[in-house]
Amino acid sequence: MRYKDPDWCEKMRIRFDYNNMMSDMIGKQGISKREIEDIEPRAEKAVLGMAEKRHSMKWRELPYINESVIGDILETSDEIRSRFENFVILGIGGSALGPVAAQQALNHQRYNELNNAARKGPRLYIEDNIDPERMNSLLDIIDVKKSMFNCITKSGGTSETMAQLMIVTGILKQRLNGSFGSNIIATTDANRGSLIKIARDYKLRTFYIPEGVGGRFSELSPVGLLPAAVCGIDIKELLAGAAYMDRLCGESDFRKNPAYMMSVMQLIAMEKGCNISVFMPYSDALKYMSDWYAQLWAESLGKKFDRSGKIVNTGQTPVKALGVTDQHSQIQLYTEGPYDKVVTFLKTDKFRTVVEIPREFEDMKDVSFLGGHTLNELLSAEQAATEYALSKSGHMNNKITLPEVNAFTIGQLIFMLEMATAFAGELLNINAFDQPGVEEGKNAAFALLGRPGYEGKKAELGFAPKKLPDYVI
Ligand code: PA5
């Protein structure tokens, strides 16, 4: 257990570098020291807010999740590994994006294609959409009898997830002579929603999402831990990384606190007109951390009202990009376009593998210079070059560096971004933990599909302006 060694932990500490946010580094479009001094009273109030609300922000206790829950997850995952070929997650939003990000970061990039001996567990499919073609394509390739389905929903009633569960239940019943319970695990709230009732009625194995932990803050709960453990990820190390970051985030001087300082920089930039936050990993392993972060930042901070009920329509729009792929599609805009973005690079010092570029085509100088280098060096040089180009043109950018991608550093990263988001909520004086805009859409969908109790909403939808043919061509 390397995470018990303080020297190793220190070596694995992730770093936040905001040099290129500052005007003394990139010129007048950057942030001045004066602007940081100006935000100090607000930041100090936010630090106090985070300390006072620690116990109501239940997700902050997840790194210290009960040993018996961990034991149950590990036991269940061992059993799944020995009995099933496929592990299928039915869930959406916060119930899917964390598992996707962790799997991509911590397992083989072609995990599902590995042969059974090389794979650490069953194939993993994360079904976070209800596209009928996608659903049928999955059913075409898996044997449902040899598949464990993990239905994950905090509210216990999200239409998309419940529809998937109904489809899978129907098929399992056909194939297993009416029984289905041994192929479904429920992960949900202990007291609310339909899934917990179904789980109790049909005696499904159940994991609980702790009270007060919302979907997008639930990756370190059984939502993320069970799929990770099933696929052989060291969940104790993941939690140890999160706990380590929790300690770093205990620093009350916001200038020394990586999560708080990241948040302060984004907020100053946002209030200067940088309403777009581009998250750009330079590592395929970290690619889906962008999707997870995009939900966290957007859904938490995109709010109409502040806590006093004043209309603020606040939020910063997250954009996902991947280095180097998107250097060839988006970087032109980031480098020469409007000063309305902050680019956050996410990189690792060390990849888990090295690929050498052989000395081929030696008579062609424009190509042969690559020979003798590695893909690792090329990727790293391209990140440094993009950072340089952005900074030279005065576009704000910052960087999060992981010494390497492992369960400990990913635990740190998840917790740091969660803390940064919650702190931004404090700075903006908004509730970062609700999602009334999402609920509005969910309720409208219930009404359109005739769910009892939503007749009023259906009537309201009837009053929406009718589309005019003049505007359709
Ligand atoms: O963060 C959130 O709360 C949402 O994005 C939810 O995760 C998403 O809407 C799915 O909800 P549920 O987990 O209740 O099915």
Boltz pocket constraint, residues with backbone or C-beta under 6 A from the ligand:
constraints:
  - pocket:
      binder: B
      contacts: [[A, 92], [A, 93], [A, 94], [A, 95], [A, 152], [A, 153], [A, 154], [A, 155], [A, 156], [A, 157], [A, 158], [A, 161], [A, 214], [A, 215], [A, 216], [A, 217], [A, 299], [A, 435], [A, 438]]
      max_distance: 6.0
